[in-house]
Structure formats: structure tokens, C-alpha cells
């Protein structure tokens, strides 16, 4: 089963609560949150992984 990653954008000017990234089987090993941007505000500097 491909990896699922839950993330939140912590920027004060962003209203996004949380989102999930559903990896595909062909994602390169080691791909993490640093490879993505917030789907709402478009910034990468406020993304944090939510841990269970």
C-alpha cells in the first residue's frame, strides 16, 4: 500500500486546516513533505507533518 502523509500549513495567512498526500507506487524513495507546497496558499515554508 502506498504511503499516506497528513500535513498542515502553519502560516498565519493560510486558512487551510489539513490535507493528505497519497503517494503512488512509483514515487522516488525519500520523497517527503519538502517536495510539496500548500495546495491553498502555494507556500512550502509553513508545511508540517502531522504525526499520529
CNS distance restraints for C-alpha pairs under 8 A (distance, minus, plus):
assign (resid   1 and name CA) (resid  25 and name CA) 7.92 0.50 0.50
assign (resid   2 and name CA) (resid  22 and name CA) 7.03 0.50 0.50
assign (resid   2 and name CA) (resid  23 and name CA) 5.52 0.50 0.50
assign (resid   2 and name CA) (resid  24 and name CA) 5.73 0.50 0.50
assign (resid   2 and name CA) (resid  25 and name CA) 5.72 0.50 0.50
assign (resid   3 and name CA) (resid  22 and name CA) 6.30 0.50 0.50
assign (resid   3 and name CA) (resid  23 and name CA) 5.39 0.50 0.50
assign (resid   3 and name CA) (resid  24 and name CA) 7.68 0.50 0.50
assign (resid   4 and name CA) (resid  20 and name CA) 6.74 0.50 0.50
assign (resid   4 and name CA) (resid  21 and name CA) 5.61 0.50 0.50
assign (resid   4 and name CA) (resid  22 and name CA) 4.64 0.50 0.50
assign (resid   4 and name CA) (resid  23 and name CA) 6.10 0.50 0.50
assign (resid   5 and name CA) (resid  20 and name CA) 5.55 0.50 0.50
assign (resid   5 and name CA) (resid  21 and name CA) 5.01 0.50 0.50
assign (resid   5 and name CA) (resid  22 and name CA) 6.58 0.50 0.50
assign (resid   5 and name CA) (resid  23 and name CA) 7.97 0.50 0.50
assign (resid   5 and name CA) (resid  49 and name CA) 7.15 0.50 0.50
assign (resid   5 and name CA) (resid  50 and name CA) 7.78 0.50 0.50
assign (resid   6 and name CA) (resid  18 and name CA) 7.08 0.50 0.50
assign (resid   6 and name CA) (resid  19 and name CA) 5.82 0.50 0.50
assign (resid   6 and name CA) (resid  20 and name CA) 4.42 0.50 0.50
assign (resid   6 and name CA) (resid  21 and name CA) 6.33 0.50 0.50
assign (resid   6 and name CA) (resid  49 and name CA) 5.94 0.50 0.50
assign (resid   6 and name CA) (resid  50 and name CA) 5.39 0.50 0.50
assign (resid   6 and name CA) (resid  51 and name CA) 7.61 0.50 0.50
assign (resid   7 and name CA) (resid  18 and name CA) 5.63 0.50 0.50
assign (resid   7 and name CA) (resid  19 and name CA) 5.51 0.50 0.50
assign (resid   7 and name CA) (resid  20 and name CA) 6.21 0.50 0.50
assign (resid   7 and name CA) (resid  21 and name CA) 7.81 0.50 0.50
assign (resid   7 and name CA) (resid  33 and name CA) 7.97 0.50 0.50
assign (resid   7 and name CA) (resid  47 and name CA) 6.56 0.50 0.50
assign (resid   7 and name CA) (resid  48 and name CA) 5.54 0.50 0.50
assign (resid   7 and name CA) (resid  49 and name CA) 4.37 0.50 0.50
assign (resid   7 and name CA) (resid  50 and name CA) 5.20 0.50 0.50
assign (resid   8 and name CA) (resid  16 and name CA) 7.34 0.50 0.50
assign (resid   8 and name CA) (resid  17 and name CA) 6.13 0.50 0.50
assign (resid   8 and name CA) (resid  18 and name CA) 4.38 0.50 0.50
assign (resid   8 and name CA) (resid  19 and name CA) 6.42 0.50 0.50
assign (resid   8 and name CA) (resid  46 and name CA) 7.95 0.50 0.50
assign (resid   8 and name CA) (resid  47 and name CA) 5.68 0.50 0.50
assign (resid   8 and name CA) (resid  48 and name CA) 5.45 0.50 0.50
assign (resid   8 and name CA) (resid  49 and name CA) 6.48 0.50 0.50
assign (resid   8 and name CA) (resid  50 and name CA) 6.79 0.50 0.50
assign (resid   9 and name CA) (resid  14 and name CA) 6.97 0.50 0.50
assign (resid   9 and name CA) (resid  16 and name CA) 6.40 0.50 0.50
assign (resid   9 and name CA) (resid  17 and name CA) 6.98 0.50 0.50
assign (resid   9 and name CA) (resid  18 and name CA) 6.85 0.50 0.50
assign (resid   9 and name CA) (resid  38 and name CA) 6.56 0.50 0.50
assign (resid   9 and name CA) (resid  46 and name CA) 5.09 0.50 0.50
assign (resid   9 and name CA) (resid  47 and name CA) 4.54 0.50 0.50
assign (resid   9 and name CA) (resid  48 and name CA) 6.41 0.50 0.50
assign (resid  10 and name CA) (resid  14 and name CA) 7.38 0.50 0.50
assign (resid  10 and name CA) (resid  46 and name CA) 4.91 0.50 0.50
assign (resid  10 and name CA) (resid  47 and name CA) 6.27 0.50 0.50
assign (resid  10 and name CA) (resid  48 and name CA) 7.19 0.50 0.50
assign (resid  11 and name CA) (resid  46 and name CA) 5.15 0.50 0.50
assign (resid  14 and name CA) (resid  40 and name CA) 7.23 0.50 0.50
assign (resid  14 and name CA) (resid  41 and name CA) 5.99 0.50 0.50
assign (resid  15 and name CA) (resid  40 and name CA) 7.74 0.50 0.50
assign (resid  16 and name CA) (resid  40 and name CA) 6.26 0.50 0.50
assign (resid  23 and name CA) (resid  27 and name CA) 6.51 0.50 0.50
assign (resid  27 and name CA) (resid  31 and name CA) 6.96 0.50 0.50
assign (resid  31 and name CA) (resid  35 and name CA) 6.60 0.50 0.50
assign (resid  32 and name CA) (resid  36 and name CA) 7.77 0.50 0.50
assign (resid  33 and name CA) (resid  47 and name CA) 7.33 0.50 0.50
assign (resid  33 and name CA) (resid  48 and name CA) 7.58 0.50 0.50
assign (resid  33 and name CA) (resid  49 and name CA) 7.12 0.50 0.50
assign (resid  34 and name CA) (resid  44 and name CA) 7.18 0.50 0.50
assign (resid  36 and name CA) (resid  44 and name CA) 6.50 0.50 0.50
assign (resid  37 and name CA) (resid  42 and name CA) 5.45 0.50 0.50
assign (resid  37 and name CA) (resid  43 and name CA) 5.25 0.50 0.50
assign (resid  37 and name CA) (resid  44 and name CA) 4.32 0.50 0.50
assign (resid  37 and name CA) (resid  47 and name CA) 7.45 0.50 0.50
assign (resid  38 and name CA) (resid  42 and name CA) 4.78 0.50 0.50
assign (resid  38 and name CA) (resid  43 and name CA) 5.41 0.50 0.50
assign (resid  38 and name CA) (resid  44 and name CA) 5.97 0.50 0.50
assign (resid  38 and name CA) (resid  47 and name CA) 6.85 0.50 0.50
